[in-house]
Amino acid sequence: MSDRLTIALDAMGGDAAPDIVVAGAERAREVYPDAGFLFFGRRAALEPLLAKRPTLAANAEIRHTDDVVSPDDRPSTAVRRGRKSSMGLALEAVRQGEAHAALSAGNTGALMAMAKVMLKTLPGIDRPALASFLPTYRGDSIMLDLGANVDCDSENLVQFAVMGAAFARTVLGLNTPSVGLLNIGEEELKGNDTIRRAAERLRRDDMAFDFTGFVEGDGIGQGQCDVVVTDGFTGNVALKTAEGTARLISRLLADAFRATLLAKLAYALAARSLGALKDHLDPNNHNGAVFLGLNGLVVKSHGGANAAGYAAAIGVAVDMARADLCRLIADDVARFKTKEGADPALQTQ
C-alpha cells in the first residue's frame, strides 16, 4: 500500500449515487488533500462526473463493474453473488491492501455480512459492532452496537467498550474517553446478569478509558458519557427513538412558527439560533457509522446523505486510517485480556 491515504468508494451505493459520491469526494479532498480514491462502479456514469472535477480526477481511479448490490438484496444473497459488485470490490480493495478503508452508502445488512466474510474479525474480537455518532448537549457521543448483534453476552459488551473507547480516541480526539453501559438505572444492582457482569469487569483503574458505570436512556442526550455501550437490539431502538424525537421537535417548531404573524416575526428574530440547532441535529453533520472489530476499516454512510454528509463519512474513514484504528483496537483488547487474566477475580465464570 502506498503512503497516500486511499479510500475505496462504492460509487453505486446510496439514494443519489454516483453523483453524491463524487461530489462528496471532491468536498473531502478540500479538507484531506492527501487522500486519493478508488471509485468502484459503472465507468460510463463516473467518467463524466470526474471530467468536471480535474483535481479530484487526478487523485482518483475508476474500477469498472456493472454489478450493484440492491437495497432489497438479502445479506445472504449479497455474500453469495456480490463479490464482483461495486460494494464487494471496494471491500476486496481493503482486503488486498490497495485501500486503507472502504465506504458505502448502500445496503447496510449486505455491507455488514460481506465485510464479516471478506475481512474477518480482529484477534480477540468475537463479533464486530456497528458504532455511530449521536448529537448531545455536550457535543458528539458514540453509541454501539446499533443493530449488528441483537443478543450479546458480557464478553461482547466488554469488547464493545474497548473498541468504542479506541474509536472515540481516534475520531473525537479524547485522550481518556468516558464509557457507560446503557441500563434501566444507574445503581449497581440494576439490570440483568449480563450487564452487571460486564460492569464488574470494566470497573478497573488501569483501563484506557474512564468507565463511569451505568447510564440511563435520558443520559444519552445529556452527553453523560462519550461512549454508550449496549446490545444491538437496544441500541437500534434507542437510535431510532432519538432520530424520531429530533424530527418531531423540528416539525413542532416549524408548525409553531407558522401559526401566527407574531410567531413568524419571532422566527425571523430567532433564525440564527434555530439554524444552529438545525445544524447540530442534522444527520449529515454526524454521518459515518463504522463496523468496529473487523480486520479492515469499513464506514457506512446514510443512504440519503448529501455531498457534505458523504464528505463527513470520508473524513471518518481518513481519521481512522491515520490512527491505524485496527491495530489500536487489537492492542487494547490484548492488553485488557492480559491484565484480566492476571486477576482471577475479574475473569468470567
C-alpha positions in Angstrom: 0.0 0.0 0.0 1.3 3.5 -0.9 1.9 6.2 1.7 -1.0 8.2 0.3 -4.3 7.5 2.0 -6.6 5.6 -0.4 -10.3 5.3 0.3 -12.3 2.7 -1.7 -15.7 4.0 -2.6 -18.8 2.0 -3.5 -19.8 4.6 -6.1 -23.1 3.0 -6.9 -24.4 2.7 -3.3 -26.9 5.3 -1.9 -30.0 7.1 -3.0 -28.3 9.6 -5.3 -25.3 7.6 -6.4 -22.9 8.1 -8.1 -23.5 11.9 -8.2 -23.4 12.4 -4.4 -20.4 10.0 -4.1 -18.3 12.0 -6.5 -19.4 15.4 -5.1 -18.7 14.2 -1.6 -15.2 13.0 -2.6 -14.5 16.4 -4.1 -15.5 18.1 -0.8 -13.4 15.7 1.2 -10.3 16.4 -0.9 -10.5 20.1 0.1 -10.1 19.0 3.8 -7.9 16.0 3.2 -5.6 16.8 0.3 -3.5 13.7 0.9 -6.5 11.4 0.2 -7.0 9.5 -3.0 -9.9 7.5 -4.2 -10.8 4.2 -5.9 -14.3 4.5 -7.4 -16.0 1.2 -8.0 -18.9 1.3 -10.3 -20.1 2.0 -13.8 -17.5 3.8 -15.8 -20.0 5.4 -18.2 -21.7 7.1 -15.2 -18.5 8.1 -13.4 -16.3 9.4 -16.1 -18.4 12.5 -17.0 -18.7 13.4 -13.3 -14.9 13.2 -12.8 -14.3 15.1 -16.0 -15.9 18.1 -14.4 -13.5 17.9 -11.4 -10.0 17.7 -12.8 -8.3 18.0 -9.4 -10.3 15.1 -8.0 -9.8 13.1 -11.2 -6.0 13.4 -10.9 -6.3 11.7 -7.5 -8.8 9.0 -8.4 -9.1 5.8 -10.3 -12.3 4.2 -11.7 -12.6 0.4 -11.4 -15.5 -0.6 -13.6 -18.2 -3.1 -12.7 -21.8 -3.4 -13.8 -22.8 -5.3 -10.7 -24.6 -3.5 -7.9 -26.0 -4.7 -4.5 -29.6 -3.7 -4.5 -31.3 -2.1 -1.4 -33.6 -5.1 -1.4 -30.9 -7.8 -1.6 -30.7 -10.1 1.4 -27.3 -10.3 3.2 -27.0 -13.9 2.3 -27.6 -13.1 -1.4 -25.0 -10.4 -1.3 -22.4 -12.7 0.2 -23.1 -15.4 -2.5 -23.4 -13.1 -5.5 -22.0 -9.7 -4.6 -18.2 -10.2 -4.7 -17.9 -8.5 -8.1 -20.3 -5.7 -7.2 -19.2 -2.1 -6.5 -19.6 -2.9 -2.8 -17.8 -6.2 -2.9 -14.9 -4.8 -4.9 -14.5 -1.9 -2.5 -14.2 -4.3 0.4 -11.8 -6.5 -1.6 -9.5 -3.5 -2.2 -9.2 -3.2 1.6 -8.6 -6.9 2.0 -5.9 -6.8 -0.6 -4.2 -3.8 0.9 -5.0 -1.5 -2.0 -7.1 0.8 0.1 -6.9 1.9 3.7 -10.7 1.9 4.2 -13.9 1.2 2.3 -17.0 3.4 2.3 -20.5 2.6 1.1 -23.9 4.3 1.4 -25.6 1.1 0.2 -27.5 -1.8 1.8 -26.4 -1.9 5.5 -27.1 -5.6 6.1 -25.3 -6.6 2.9 -22.3 -4.5 3.7 -22.0 -6.0 7.2 -22.4 -9.5 6.0 -19.9 -9.2 3.2 -17.4 -7.3 5.4 -17.5 -10.0 8.1 -16.9 -12.8 5.5 -14.3 -11.0 3.5 -12.3 -9.2 6.2 -12.9 -11.4 9.2 -12.6 -10.1 12.8 -9.5 -8.9 14.6 -7.8 -11.2 17.1 -9.6 -11.2 20.4 -12.9 -9.9 18.9 -15.8 -12.3 18.8 -18.3 -10.0 16.9 -17.9 -6.7 15.1 -20.2 -3.9 16.2 -21.9 -1.0 14.4 -21.0 2.3 16.0 -22.1 5.8 15.1 -22.2 9.4 16.4 -25.0 10.9 18.3 -25.5 14.7 18.9 -25.8 15.5 22.6 -25.9 18.6 24.7 -22.1 18.4 25.3 -21.2 17.6 21.7 -20.9 14.3 19.8 -21.0 10.9 21.6 -20.6 7.4 20.2 -23.0 4.5 20.7 -22.6 0.9 19.9 -23.9 -1.7 19.0 -26.6 -0.3 16.7 -28.0 -3.4 15.3 -25.3 -5.8 14.2 -25.7 -8.1 17.3 -29.2 -8.5 18.7 -28.2 -10.8 21.5 -24.9 -10.1 23.4 -23.2 -11.6 26.4 -20.9 -9.8 28.9 -17.8 -10.6 26.8 -19.4 -8.9 23.8 -20.2 -5.8 25.8 -16.7 -5.6 27.3 -15.2 -5.9 23.8 -17.6 -3.2 22.5 -16.5 -0.9 25.4 -12.8 -1.3 24.4 -13.5 -0.8 20.7 -15.8 2.2 21.3 -13.2 3.9 23.5 -10.4 3.4 20.9 -12.8 4.8 18.2 -13.5 7.8 20.4 -9.8 8.5 21.0 -9.4 8.4 17.2 -12.3 10.4 15.8 -13.2 12.6 18.8 -9.7 13.4 19.9 -10.2 12.3 23.5 -7.3 11.0 25.5 -9.4 9.2 28.1 -13.0 8.9 26.9 -15.7 8.1 29.4 -17.6 4.9 28.8 -21.0 3.9 30.2 -23.2 0.8 29.9 -26.8 1.6 28.9 -29.1 0.3 31.6 -32.5 0.8 33.3 -30.9 2.6 36.2 -27.6 3.9 37.5 -27.5 1.8 40.7 -25.1 -1.1 40.7 -27.8 -3.7 41.3 -30.0 -2.6 38.3 -30.1 -4.6 35.1 -29.7 -8.2 34.2 -26.8 -10.5 35.0 -25.1 -9.9 31.6 -24.8 -6.1 32.0 -23.9 -6.4 35.7 -21.1 -8.9 34.9 -19.8 -6.6 32.1 -19.7 -3.7 34.5 -17.8 -5.7 37.1 -15.1 -6.5 34.5 -14.9 -2.9 33.3 -14.5 -1.3 36.8 -10.8 -1.1 36.7 -8.3 1.7 37.4 -5.9 0.8 34.6 -8.2 1.0 31.6 -7.5 3.1 28.5 -10.8 4.9 29.3 -12.9 6.1 32.2 -15.7 3.6 32.9 -18.5 5.7 34.5 -20.9 2.8 35.3 -24.5 2.7 34.1 -26.2 5.4 32.0 -30.0 5.6 31.6 -31.7 6.5 28.3 -32.2 10.1 29.3 -28.5 10.5 29.9 -27.6 9.8 26.3 -28.9 13.2 25.0 -27.3 14.9 28.0 -23.9 13.6 26.9 -23.4 11.9 30.2 -20.6 9.8 28.7 -18.6 9.9 25.5 -19.3 6.2 24.6 -22.6 4.4 25.2 -22.4 0.6 25.1 -25.3 -1.7 24.7 -26.5 -4.7 22.7 -27.7 -4.2 19.1 -31.4 -4.6 19.8 -31.5 -1.9 22.5 -29.0 0.3 20.6 -31.1 0.3 17.4 -34.3 1.1 19.3 -32.6 3.9 21.2 -31.1 5.4 18.0 -34.4 5.3 16.1 -36.2 6.8 19.1 -33.7 9.6 19.2 -33.9 10.3 15.5 -37.7 10.2 15.6 -37.8 12.6 18.6 -35.5 15.0 16.8 -37.8 15.0 13.7 -40.8 15.5 16.0 -39.3 18.5 17.7 -38.3 20.0 14.3 -41.9 19.6 13.0 -43.5 21.0 16.1 -41.2 24.1 16.0 -41.9 24.6 12.3 -45.7 24.4 12.9 -45.4 26.7 15.9 -43.5 29.4 14.0 -46.0 29.3 11.1 -49.1 29.6 13.3 -49.5 33.4 13.5 -48.0 36.5 12.2 -46.3 37.2 15.5 -44.9 33.7 15.5 -43.4 34.4 12.1 -41.8 37.5 13.4 -40.4 35.6 16.3 -38.9 33.1 13.9 -37.2 35.9 12.0 -35.6 37.2 15.2 -34.5 33.7 16.2 -33.5 32.4 12.8 -29.7 32.3 13.5 -30.1 30.3 16.8 -32.6 28.0 15.1 -30.2 27.5 12.3 -27.5 26.5 14.7 -29.9 24.0 16.3 -30.8 22.5 12.9 -27.1 22.1 12.1 -26.5 20.4 15.4 -29.2 17.9 14.8 -28.6 17.4 11.1 -27.7 13.7 10.4 -25.3 14.8 7.6 -23.1 16.5 10.2 -22.8 13.2 12.2 -22.6 10.9 9.2 -20.4 7.8 9.1 -21.3 4.7 11.0 -18.4 2.2 11.5 -18.1 -1.5 11.7 -15.7 -1.9 14.6 -13.7 -5.1 15.2 -13.1 -6.1 11.6 -9.6 -6.7 10.2 -10.1 -3.7 8.0 -11.8 -0.3 8.1 -15.4 -0.1 6.8 -17.6 3.0 7.0 -21.3 3.1 6.3 -22.8 6.4 5.1 -26.5 7.3 5.3 -28.1 6.3 2.1 -29.7 9.7 1.8 -26.7 11.7 2.7 -25.9 14.9 0.8 -22.5 15.8 -0.5 -21.4 17.4 2.8 -22.6 14.3 4.7 -20.8 11.9 2.4 -17.6 14.0 2.8 -18.0 13.8 6.6 -18.1 10.0 6.3 -15.0 10.1 4.2 -13.4 12.1 7.0 -14.2 9.4 9.5 -12.5 6.9 7.2 -9.4 9.1 6.9 -9.2 9.7 10.6 -9.4 6.0 11.4 -6.8 5.2 8.8 -4.4 7.8 10.0 -4.7 6.5 13.6 -4.3 2.8 12.4 -7.5 2.0 14.4 -7.5 -1.7 13.7 -4.0 -2.0 15.3 -5.1 0.2 18.2 -8.2 -1.9 18.9 -6.2 -5.2 18.7 -3.6 -3.8 21.1 -6.2 -2.6 23.6 -8.1 -5.8 23.5 -4.9 -7.9 24.0 -3.8 -5.6 26.9 -7.2 -5.9 28.6 -7.2 -9.7 28.3 -3.7 -9.9 29.6 -4.4 -7.8 32.7 -7.7 -9.6 33.3 -6.0 -12.9 33.0 -3.6 -11.9 35.8 -6.5 -11.1 38.1 -8.8 -14.2 38.6 -11.4 -12.2 40.4 -12.2 -10.3 37.2 -12.5 -13.4 34.9 -15.9 -14.6 33.8 -17.2 -17.7 35.3 
